[in-house]
């Protein structure tokens, strides 16, 4: 499995996370309430998997190597992708700062939570699509199989640093989050296509 295949596979998990988040946003939009457990799992997945596990591989391995390979010709695109990661982090911080007030019944914090969940959701969907359909094909074309195999070692070092259970833990977070939310929504008939966009 190439490093790009690894990233695309990780995007499937992110998509499950985003699909669940989309249902939660719909629920809030119709007056429904989100639990502390759901919101904490949402934040935990973003911090544990997206930022610590997945974005590291993109920002510090693939983006850097591709920028070097292209001799600076795609630096604006790479800066844009990194900026999207940073904006996502900013939305997650805003979501985190709104949770307690939202759960205490603050209408202002509810509006902030709803707004930032929506921004984060839309940004991440667009970002995944751009990576899957533009950036990753460009990387597949630019790197030889031997070069990509070398990147796997860098991925493995980071996975070892974070602990071997990080991926499994993140998968469990998404599954629990999904099942707890769907259990609250008997009107939903939830059927998802988990293939990449």
C-alpha positions as semicolon CSV with decimal commas, in nm:
position;residue;x (nm);y (nm);z (nm)
1;X;0,000;0,000;0,000
2;X;0,148;0,337;-0,101
3;X;0,153;0,641;0,126
4;X;-0,116;0,798;-0,090
5;X;-0,332;0,486;-0,046
6;X;-0,278;0,517;0,331
7;X;-0,392;0,881;0,325
8;X;-0,695;0,804;0,105
9;X;-0,788;0,522;0,343
10;X;-0,758;0,762;0,637
11;X;-0,985;1,001;0,448
12;X;-1,255;0,733;0,457
13;X;-1,249;0,751;0,836
14;X;-1,255;1,133;0,822
15;X;-1,555;1,111;0,590
16;X;-1,742;0,894;0,840
17;X;-1,662;1,155;1,103
18;X;-1,788;1,433;0,877
19;X;-2,105;1,247;0,778
20;X;-2,189;1,204;1,146
21;X;-2,108;1,569;1,206
22;X;-2,342;1,665;0,921
23;X;-2,627;1,478;1,089
24;X;-2,549;1,656;1,415
25;X;-2,559;1,995;1,243
26;X;-2,895;1,904;1,087
27;X;-3,020;1,801;1,430
28;X;-2,913;2,133;1,583
29;X;-3,073;2,320;1,293
30;X;-3,408;2,163;1,373
31;X;-3,387;2,241;1,746
32;X;-3,227;1,915;1,859
33;X;-2,961;1,898;2,127
34;X;-2,614;1,749;2,118
35;X;-2,472;1,575;2,424
36;X;-2,146;1,655;2,598
37;X;-2,025;1,305;2,512
38;X;-2,090;1,359;2,140
39;X;-1,919;1,699;2,141
40;X;-1,621;1,571;2,339
41;X;-1,577;1,282;2,096
42;X;-1,599;1,528;1,806
43;X;-1,319;1,737;1,956
44;X;-1,114;1,435;2,059
45;X;-1,119;1,290;1,706
46;X;-1,015;1,621;1,556
47;X;-0,729;1,667;1,801
48;X;-0,613;1,305;1,813
49;X;-0,662;1,185;1,458
50;X;-0,684;1,485;1,227
51;X;-0,416;1,705;1,379
52;X;-0,179;1,466;1,552
53;X;-0,203;1,161;1,330
54;X;-0,324;1,248;0,980
55;X;-0,227;1,610;0,914
56;X;0,129;1,543;1,027
57;X;0,169;1,297;0,740
58;X;0,036;1,549;0,492
59;X;0,204;1,866;0,622
60;X;0,544;1,733;0,726
61;X;0,593;1,451;0,478
62;X;0,389;1,468;0,158
63;X;0,350;1,847;0,128
64;X;0,721;1,904;0,199
65;X;0,841;1,631;-0,036
66;X;0,611;1,741;-0,316
67;X;0,715;2,105;-0,278
68;X;1,079;1,996;-0,303
69;X;1,006;1,776;-0,602
70;X;0,822;2,053;-0,786
71;X;1,093;2,310;-0,711
72;X;0,854;2,565;-0,565
73;X;0,612;2,567;-0,857
74;X;0,321;2,449;-0,642
75;X;0,405;2,637;-0,324
76;X;0,084;2,846;-0,341
77;X;-0,129;2,529;-0,354
78;X;0,061;2,377;-0,061
79;X;0,027;2,697;0,141
80;X;-0,346;2,690;0,066
81;X;-0,383;2,330;0,188
82;X;-0,188;2,409;0,507
83;X;-0,402;2,718;0,557
84;X;-0,714;2,499;0,536
85;X;-0,568;2,275;0,808
86;X;-0,501;2,582;1,022
87;X;-0,850;2,722;0,966
88;X;-0,990;2,384;1,071
89;X;-0,789;2,407;1,394
90;X;-0,928;2,755;1,452
91;X;-1,286;2,630;1,408
92;X;-1,219;2,340;1,648
93;X;-1,089;2,586;1,911
94;X;-1,405;2,795;1,867
95;X;-1,622;2,483;1,896
96;X;-1,438;2,380;2,212
97;X;-1,479;2,723;2,369
98;X;-1,856;2,717;2,302
99;X;-1,934;2,370;2,442
100;X;-1,975;2,450;2,813
101;X;-2,190;2,758;2,747
102;X;-2,400;2,565;2,495
103;X;-2,461;2,286;2,747
104;X;-2,551;2,547;3,012
105;X;-2,820;2,685;2,779
106;X;-2,651;3,000;2,646
107;X;-2,815;3,104;2,320
108;X;-2,501;3,295;2,219
109;X;-2,281;2,986;2,269
110;X;-2,538;2,772;2,089
111;X;-2,516;3,005;1,788
112;X;-2,134;3,002;1,804
113;X;-2,128;2,624;1,826
114;X;-2,371;2,581;1,537
115;X;-2,187;2,836;1,322
116;X;-1,841;2,689;1,380
117;X;-1,954;2,327;1,340
118;X;-2,100;2,429;1,003
119;X;-1,788;2,614;0,893
120;X;-1,566;2,326;1,001
121;X;-1,786;2,069;0,826
122;X;-1,793;2,257;0,496
123;X;-1,422;2,334;0,503
124;X;-1,328;1,972;0,571
125;X;-1,554;1,836;0,297
126;X;-1,404;2,073;0,041
127;X;-1,054;2,004;0,167
128;X;-1,089;1,625;0,143
129;X;-1,230;1,656;-0,206
130;X;-0,942;1,877;-0,316
131;X;-0,681;1,642;-0,171
132;X;-0,843;1,326;-0,309
133;X;-0,904;1,458;-0,661
134;X;-0,627;1,711;-0,719
135;X;-0,341;1,686;-0,474
136;X;-0,310;1,309;-0,430
137;X;-0,321;1,236;-0,805
138;X;-0,049;1,500;-0,849
139;X;0,161;1,326;-0,582
140;X;0,108;0,983;-0,742
141;X;0,231;1,125;-1,070
142;X;0,530;1,306;-0,917
143;X;0,673;1,028;-0,699
144;X;0,807;0,689;-0,797
145;X;0,699;0,383;-0,603
146;X;1,045;0,369;-0,445
147;X;1,015;0,730;-0,326
148;X;0,672;0,665;-0,179
149;X;0,800;0,353;-0,002
150;X;1,059;0,574;0,167
151;X;0,782;0,797;0,299
152;X;0,616;0,499;0,467
153;X;0,908;0,483;0,710
154;X;0,844;0,845;0,809
155;X;0,474;0,767;0,856
156;X;0,562;0,469;1,077
157;X;0,795;0,676;1,296
158;X;0,516;0,923;1,368
159;X;0,267;0,643;1,433
160;X;0,511;0,486;1,680
161;X;0,557;0,822;1,854
162;X;0,180;0,861;1,897
163;X;0,130;0,499;1,995
164;X;0,014;0,198;1,799
165;X;-0,343;0,229;1,925
166;X;-0,407;0,580;1,786
167;X;-0,574;0,462;1,466
168;X;-0,788;0,201;1,642
169;X;-0,883;0,453;1,911
170;X;-0,985;0,705;1,644
171;X;-1,192;0,446;1,456
172;X;-1,368;0,359;1,782
173;X;-1,439;0,728;1,850
174;X;-1,608;0,766;1,513
175;X;-1,812;0,448;1,549
176;X;-1,929;0,538;1,900
177;X;-2,010;0,893;1,796
178;X;-2,204;0,770;1,494
179;X;-2,405;0,508;1,683
180;X;-2,488;0,735;1,976
181;X;-2,609;1,009;1,745
182;X;-2,812;0,779;1,521
183;X;-2,976;0,622;1,827
184;X;-3,119;0,966;1,905
185;X;-3,264;1,004;1,556
186;X;-3,527;0,737;1,490
187;X;-3,658;0,936;1,193
188;X;-3,326;0,909;1,011
189;X;-3,267;0,615;0,787
190;X;-2,890;0,629;0,781
191;X;-2,723;0,474;0,481
192;X;-2,382;0,606;0,381
193;X;-2,143;0,535;0,098
194;X;-1,805;0,540;0,272
195;X;-1,602;0,547;-0,050
196;X;-1,392;0,861;-0,108
197;X;-1,566;1,154;-0,270
